[in-house]
Amino acid sequence: MNKKIHLAAVLLAALMGTGVQAQDSAWASKKSSWLQLQQGQKDEVFRFADKYREYLAVARTAQTSTNEALRMAKAAGFTEFTSPSQVRPGARLILPARERAVILAVIGRDPLTSGSHTIGTHHDSPHIDLKARPVVGAAQNSLAIFKTVYYGGIKKYQWANVPLALMGRIDTTDGRSIPVSIGLDASDPVFVIGDVAPHSDKELRNRSYTEVFKGEEMNPVVGSIPGEKTGVVGEVLRALKEKYKVQEEDFVSADLQLVPATMPRDVGVDRGLIGAYGQDDRLSTYAALRALLEIDGTPAKTAIAFVSNFEEVGSVNNTGAASTLLTSAYARLVSGQRGAQYSDIDLRNALQRANVVSADTNDGLNPIIDTNEASNAARLGFGVTIKRYGRGFDANAEYIAKVRGILDKAGIPWQTHTPKVEVGGGGTIGGFMSQQEMEVIDMGVPLISMHSTFEMSSKVDVWNFYRFMKAFYAAQ
């Protein structure tokens, strides 16, 4: 035996014998994505991040994200789908999605029944909803507060002492739809869930950390100046009625949310991270939109961006991924191509032959608190994440290999993520598309402080995810 080989074998045996894990060369050699950038690409990363940050500043809710996505699409030449005759190669279409979700398509040269490329995301994020009768008195009626219902998986204590903005719409019986936005402009007031001073909170000290604030306690201050005859609650209602020309009963038909009013910011002296509310999962949404809108000419396969709603509460309702919203969009497009010959089997063939990326952010390795199994956890700055959940929730091996090929051919760094067994979890909209026999893989970008009021992502990961999506849309 060669002496060098023998020495390596002895060293490996010694390492294993002492319980020290030898590093696998393929994974140990992976570098930070920052170190893999070519000349000029760092500037591209930062320019892309600047535009992404601008989107996050506007897209605070699923509704405002929808508005921004449609604005971007129309500026890129997309038109609303109104007739089957529009479904022709090269057409850039906006399909109906009830103003809460977004479906965009660039029609390819090949028929949809031979396959398509779809990226599915969601653009709802954890937030706080207002109840139907939202304004009540508190603190012996010296203050008025909003009564609320929290939405999505959150650590409730993180929402205390944070400036909040009120966003949404009020719909009235006379047909008006009134947009609401209070708290994002520097001159606006904000709303705050008040905490208790540390020297007077003895009664709260035995609460578990997830119950520092309870659901019924997440009620922000909305007013403090009483009217002579109306009190504080009456004055708040009067101000809202006057500003929006509504009645108190109109709040029953309103979608109003409280979201962090803080602006997206760069994090770190090197400005390598983006900190912002709502990156889960408006990060994937923005990357998918940019990738689709930048398609030049006519792709071989039809390219679709499906931006769903209500993922954080199970993809419910008629704009969630559990609905038939995407399937109906496919039916409209396939029917437009097949005309009078269209049948249900055409739709089934189109769905079965669709290649799908279910894109959603994932938990990244935390610099302080270790809750992941490090050898299978994603790190910020180390590339796009291929998610492997196990238990039948993974893409099949051949489809994973196909996606790996797209990543490698495009020179895009990637990594994997599997939550710690019986500790971590989570899911995406991919399962709902798999139920339609679509070929689906779950992918993402790691975040720090996921589901908090200020999540952090790596600019280079966001840029590489967008690059992967462009390569996926262009694949044969």
ZAVORO-864968 format. One record per residue (C-alpha): z, x, y negated; residue in one letter. Coordinates in steps of 0.25 Angstrom, whole numbers, padded with zeros to 4 digits, always signed. Layout:
! ZAVORO-864968
ZXYA
...
! end
This chain:
! ZAVORO-864968
+0000+0000+0000M
-0003+0005-0014N
+0010+0010-0020K
+0008+0002-0033K
+0006-0011-0025I
+0018-0007-0017H
+0026-0005-0029L
+0022-0018-0035A
+0026-0025-0023A
+0039-0019-0022V
+0042-0023-0037L
+0037-0037-0034L
+0047-0038-0022A
+0058-0032-0031A
+0056-0042-0042L
+0056-0054-0032M
+0068-0049-0025G
+0076-0048-0038T
+0071-0062-0042G
+0063-0057-0054V
+0050-0065-0054Q
+0037-0056-0055A
+0027-0060-0066Q
+0014-0066-0061D
+0004-0058-0068S
-0005-0069-0072A
+0005-0077-0080W
+0013-0064-0085A
+0000-0059-0091S
-0002-0072-0100K
+0000-0069-0114K
+0003-0078-0126S
-0010-0085-0131S
-0008-0078-0145W
-0011-0065-0138L
-0024-0070-0132Q
-0030-0074-0145L
-0043-0068-0149Q
-0047-0063-0163Q
-0046-0074-0172G
-0040-0084-0163Q
-0026-0084-0169K
-0032-0089-0182D
-0039-0100-0174E
-0025-0104-0168V
-0018-0105-0181F
-0030-0113-0187R
-0029-0123-0176F
-0014-0123-0177A
-0015-0127-0192D
-0024-0139-0189K
-0015-0143-0178Y
-0003-0142-0187R
-0010-0151-0197E
-0013-0161-0186Y
+0002-0162-0182L
+0006-0164-0197A
-0002-0177-0197V
-0002-0182-0182A
+0013-0185-0182R
+0011-0198-0173T
+0001-0202-0162A
-0005-0211-0173Q
-0007-0200-0184T
-0012-0191-0173S
-0022-0202-0169T
-0026-0203-0184N
-0028-0188-0185E
-0036-0187-0172A
-0045-0198-0177L
-0047-0191-0190R
-0050-0178-0183M
-0060-0185-0174A
-0068-0192-0184K
-0069-0180-0193A
-0075-0173-0180A
-0085-0184-0179G
-0079-0193-0169F
-0082-0208-0170T
-0074-0220-0164E
-0079-0226-0151F
-0085-0240-0153T
-0097-0241-0144S
-0101-0236-0130P
-0114-0230-0136S
-0106-0219-0143Q
-0103-0213-0130V
-0114-0202-0130R
-0113-0187-0128P
-0107-0180-0140G
-0101-0193-0146A
-0087-0190-0152R
-0079-0203-0150L
-0065-0209-0154I
-0061-0219-0144L
-0051-0230-0147P
-0036-0227-0145A
-0028-0237-0153R
-0025-0227-0164E
-0014-0220-0156R
-0022-0212-0146A
-0035-0204-0148V
-0047-0203-0139I
-0059-0194-0143L
-0071-0191-0135A
-0083-0182-0136V
-0093-0187-0126I
-0099-0177-0117G
-0113-0175-0111R
-0109-0178-0097D
-0104-0193-0094P
-0090-0195-0093L
-0091-0199-0079T
-0093-0185-0076S
-0081-0180-0083G
-0074-0178-0096S
-0064-0169-0103H
-0052-0176-0109T
-0039-0171-0116I
-0027-0180-0116G
-0016-0178-0126T
-0005-0187-0133H
-0002-0187-0148H
+0011-0195-0148D
+0024-0187-0149S
+0039-0190-0148P
+0044-0197-0160H
+0053-0209-0165I
+0047-0223-0166D
+0053-0233-0176L
+0058-0246-0170K
+0052-0260-0174A
+0064-0263-0183R
+0066-0248-0188P
+0075-0249-0201V
+0090-0251-0199V
+0102-0247-0207G
+0112-0236-0203A
+0124-0228-0207A
+0131-0241-0212Q
+0117-0245-0218N
+0117-0233-0228S
+0104-0228-0221L
+0092-0234-0214A
+0087-0229-0202I
+0074-0231-0193F
+0077-0236-0179K
+0069-0228-0169T
+0064-0226-0154V
+0061-0212-0150Y
+0047-0209-0144Y
+0045-0199-0133G
+0054-0188-0127G
+0062-0182-0138I
+0075-0175-0140K
+0081-0185-0150K
+0090-0176-0157Y
+0078-0167-0162Q
+0074-0179-0171W
+0086-0179-0179A
+0087-0173-0193N
+0071-0171-0192V
+0063-0177-0204P
+0055-0188-0198L
+0042-0195-0203A
+0039-0210-0200L
+0024-0212-0195M
+0016-0223-0190G
+0010-0237-0193R
+0014-0251-0196I
+0005-0262-0192D
+0007-0276-0199T
+0003-0290-0195T
-0008-0290-0206D
-0016-0279-0199G
-0011-0267-0207R
-0008-0253-0201S
+0001-0245-0210I
+0002-0230-0208P
+0016-0225-0210V
+0020-0210-0213S
+0033-0206-0220I
+0039-0192-0219G
+0027-0183-0217L
+0024-0181-0232D
+0033-0171-0239A
+0037-0182-0249S
+0040-0192-0238D
+0054-0196-0234P
+0058-0193-0219V
+0067-0199-0209F
+0078-0192-0202V
+0087-0195-0190I
+0101-0191-0194G
+0111-0182-0186D
+0126-0181-0187V
+0133-0169-0193A
+0138-0159-0183P
+0153-0161-0187H
+0153-0176-0185S
+0145-0177-0172D
+0156-0176-0162K
+0153-0190-0155E
+0138-0184-0153L
+0142-0171-0147R
+0142-0175-0132N
+0128-0181-0133R
+0118-0174-0124S
+0107-0167-0132Y
+0097-0177-0129T
+0106-0188-0134E
+0110-0181-0147V
+0102-0193-0153F
+0100-0205-0145K
+0088-0214-0146G
+0094-0225-0155E
+0099-0214-0165E
+0086-0208-0169M
+0085-0216-0182N
+0081-0209-0194P
+0086-0212-0208V
+0075-0220-0216V
+0083-0224-0229G
+0096-0223-0237S
+0094-0231-0250I
+0099-0245-0249P
+0093-0256-0257G
+0102-0265-0266E
+0100-0277-0257K
+0092-0271-0245T
+0100-0259-0240G
+0094-0247-0235V
+0087-0253-0223V
+0081-0263-0233G
+0076-0252-0242E
+0069-0245-0231V
+0062-0257-0226L
+0058-0260-0241R
+0052-0246-0243A
+0044-0247-0230L
+0039-0261-0233K
+0035-0257-0247E
+0028-0244-0242K
+0020-0249-0230Y
+0019-0264-0235K
+0025-0269-0222V
+0036-0279-0217Q
+0048-0275-0209E
+0042-0282-0197E
+0030-0273-0198D
+0038-0262-0192F
+0037-0269-0178V
+0022-0266-0178S
+0024-0251-0182A
+0022-0238-0175D
+0032-0229-0183L
+0036-0216-0179Q
+0046-0205-0184L
+0041-0191-0182V
+0045-0177-0187P
+0041-0175-0202A
+0041-0160-0200T
+0027-0153-0202M
+0021-0145-0192P
+0024-0130-0194R
+0021-0116-0189D
+0032-0110-0181V
+0036-0095-0180G
+0033-0084-0190V
+0020-0082-0182D
+0016-0096-0184R
+0012-0097-0169G
+0019-0111-0166L
+0017-0124-0172I
+0029-0133-0174G
+0027-0148-0176A
+0031-0162-0171Y
+0021-0169-0161G
+0015-0157-0155Q
+0017-0164-0141D
+0006-0169-0140D
-0002-0168-0153R
-0004-0154-0150L
-0013-0157-0138S
-0019-0169-0146T
-0024-0160-0158Y
-0029-0149-0148A
-0037-0160-0140A
-0042-0166-0153L
-0047-0153-0159R
-0054-0149-0146A
-0061-0162-0145L
-0065-0163-0159L
-0071-0149-0159E
-0080-0152-0147I
-0094-0147-0151D
-0106-0156-0147G
-0106-0163-0134T
-0097-0158-0122P
-0101-0159-0108A
-0090-0168-0104K
-0084-0179-0113T
-0072-0174-0121A
-0060-0183-0124I
-0047-0182-0131A
-0037-0192-0127F
-0025-0192-0137V
-0015-0202-0131S
-0002-0208-0136N
+0012-0212-0131F
+0013-0200-0121E
+0027-0197-0125E
+0032-0210-0120V
+0023-0211-0107G
+0009-0213-0113S
+0011-0228-0114V
+0004-0238-0122N
-0011-0240-0124N
-0013-0227-0131T
-0005-0219-0121G
-0012-0211-0109A
-0006-0221-0099A
-0015-0232-0105S
-0030-0233-0102T
-0034-0228-0116L
-0041-0215-0110L
-0047-0223-0099T
-0053-0233-0108S
-0059-0222-0117A
-0066-0216-0105Y
-0071-0230-0101A
-0077-0232-0115R
-0084-0218-0114L
-0089-0219-0100V
-0094-0234-0103S
-0101-0228-0115G
-0108-0218-0106Q
-0111-0227-0094R
-0115-0240-0102G
-0118-0252-0093A
-0116-0244-0081Q
-0102-0241-0084Y
-0092-0244-0073S
-0077-0241-0070D
-0081-0230-0060I
-0087-0223-0072D
-0074-0223-0079L
-0067-0218-0066R
-0077-0207-0064N
-0075-0203-0079A
-0060-0202-0078L
-0060-0195-0064Q
-0069-0184-0069R
-0062-0182-0083A
-0055-0169-0085N
-0042-0171-0093V
-0032-0162-0100V
-0019-0169-0103S
-0014-0161-0115A
+0001-0161-0119D
+0011-0151-0124T
+0021-0145-0115N
+0035-0139-0116D
+0034-0124-0119G
+0044-0113-0115L
+0056-0114-0126N
+0061-0101-0132P
+0075-0105-0131I
+0078-0116-0121I
+0072-0113-0107D
+0069-0126-0100T
+0055-0122-0093N
+0052-0114-0081E
+0046-0102-0088A
+0036-0098-0078S
+0029-0111-0079N
+0032-0115-0093A
+0022-0114-0105A
+0024-0105-0117R
+0020-0107-0131L
+0008-0098-0134G
+0004-0096-0120F
-0007-0106-0119G
-0011-0120-0115V
-0002-0126-0104T
-0007-0131-0090I
+0004-0140-0086K
+0008-0141-0071R
+0018-0152-0069Y
+0018-0152-0054G
+0021-0165-0046R
+0007-0170-0046G
+0005-0170-0061F
-0004-0157-0062D
-0019-0157-0063A
-0026-0153-0050N
-0028-0138-0047A
-0043-0139-0049E
-0042-0145-0063Y
-0031-0135-0067I
-0041-0124-0063A
-0052-0130-0071K
-0043-0131-0084V
-0038-0117-0081R
-0053-0113-0081G
-0055-0119-0095I
-0043-0112-0101L
-0047-0099-0095D
-0062-0100-0099K
-0058-0103-0113A
-0048-0092-0114G
-0036-0101-0116I
-0022-0097-0112P
-0015-0106-0103W
-0001-0108-0096Q
+0006-0118-0087T
+0018-0127-0088H
+0027-0133-0078T
+0040-0139-0082P
+0053-0135-0075K
+0055-0143-0063V
+0064-0155-0064E
+0067-0151-0079V
+0054-0152-0087G
+0043-0163-0087G
+0034-0170-0096G
+0020-0176-0094G
+0007-0179-0101T
-0004-0190-0101I
-0011-0183-0090G
-0006-0191-0079G
-0012-0204-0085F
-0026-0198-0085M
-0024-0192-0071S
-0022-0207-0067Q
-0036-0209-0071Q
-0041-0198-0061E
-0044-0189-0073M
-0042-0174-0071E
-0030-0170-0079V
-0023-0158-0083I
-0010-0157-0091D
-0010-0146-0102M
-0003-0143-0115G
+0003-0133-0125V
+0018-0129-0124P
+0028-0133-0135L
+0042-0129-0139I
+0051-0141-0144S
+0042-0151-0137M
+0045-0165-0141H
+0053-0161-0153S
+0051-0164-0167T
+0045-0150-0169F
+0037-0144-0157E
+0031-0130-0157M
+0018-0126-0151S
+0010-0113-0151S
-0002-0113-0160K
-0010-0104-0149V
-0007-0114-0138D
-0012-0126-0147V
-0025-0118-0150W
-0027-0115-0135N
-0025-0129-0131F
-0036-0134-0141Y
-0045-0123-0136R
-0042-0127-0121F
-0046-0141-0125M
-0059-0137-0131K
-0062-0129-0118A
-0058-0141-0110F
-0067-0151-0118Y
-0079-0141-0116A
-0077-0138-0101A
-0088-0143-0091Q
! end
